[in-house]
Amino acid sequence: MDTRMNEAGSPAAAALVALDWGTSSLRAFLMDAGGAVLAERAGTHGIRHLPQPGPAGFRQALAAIAGDWLDAGPGLPLVACGMVGSAQGWREAPYVGCPADVATLAAHAARVDDAAQRPLWIAPGLLYEPPGAAPDVMRGEEVQIAGALALQPALARRACIVLPGTHSKWAWIEHGRVTAFRTYMTGEVYAVLRGHSLLGQLMAAPAQPEAVAADAEAAFDAGLEAARASRPGDLTHQLFATRTLGLTGRVPAHALADYLSGLLIGHEIVSALAQGDPAAQEDAPLLLVGEAGLTRRYAQALQRLGRAPAAELGNTAPQGLWRFAAAAGLIHTAT
């Protein structure tokens, strides 16, 4: 378990314990009344890796990562987001429909109790059901969106928030509410194709490290350009080019993964920017939220495709969980 404490903070000032509880990992944040993170811990007890099955395993994982914080502050409110609220989690927090904001999430929170009968409030996910189209869902990202808007309040009026990842989310915001969103399985498709398909067989580690950066950038840009020039139905044909470009030597073996990445990210961006949602128009700013290396890659792609993002943020879940707790009346906020 990794533990970090900000020099300016101490557990004595704590006002909230917040959990970002996913499928494979669990992160805990000790926060003060102003929303600052006093301490942070990370563990491997995601919902699929509990110490034991069932509610007892969830309680044990919670005690392991934050039990001392809760014992030192018995009255600290406790909130969580992520897959802990899924049908496979501790208790299901059913999806709520769009449009929705953080107050909507707080009004539909689900409750469980830890081993000491302290309540844990779990944020629900979001459901979007566009007319005449398949439904879409998110769980965990809705809290990251709330945190992003807390950090960039000027964007709450109208914006598009992009959360790259295994399942990338594009969420359109109007007056602080998520009005629509789309999910793209870009990261998962990339991992499957690279690790479990014919395309990955030619990909190799670079023999000359000094050539890596230039080759990688050129290959990524080539993938983006192929996506920009594509016609409906072209993707599976273009995917095979990852192999033929390697066979013919037009793209070095060590840069083929970058070509594949550019192609898939490019198709995602072209599709998302073509949607009819009002905030997808050019006057609505784009905000990137997520892991720094991945948001940088998306920022590069957006710039190449003519839509540079207004800002890039890291993990905004702590700020979102704090806003969720405040909206639920669990803490008295300090500004």
ABEGO torsion letter per residue (X at the ends): XBBBBBAABBAAABABBBBBBBAABBBBBBBBAAGBBABBBBBABBAAABABBEAAAAAAAAAAAAAAAAAABAABBBBBBEAAABAABABBBBBBBOBBBAAAAAAABBBBBBAAGBBBBBBBBBBBBBBGBBBBBBBGAAAAAAAAAAABAAAAABBBBBBBEABBBBBBBBGGBBABBBBBAAAAAAAAAAAABAAAAABBBBABAAAAAAAAAAAAAAAAAAAAABBBGAAAAAAAAAAAAAAAGABBAAAAAAAAAAAAAAAAAAAAAABABAAABAABBBBBBEBAAAAAAAAAAAAAAGBBBABBBBBAAAAAAAAAAAAAGABBBBX
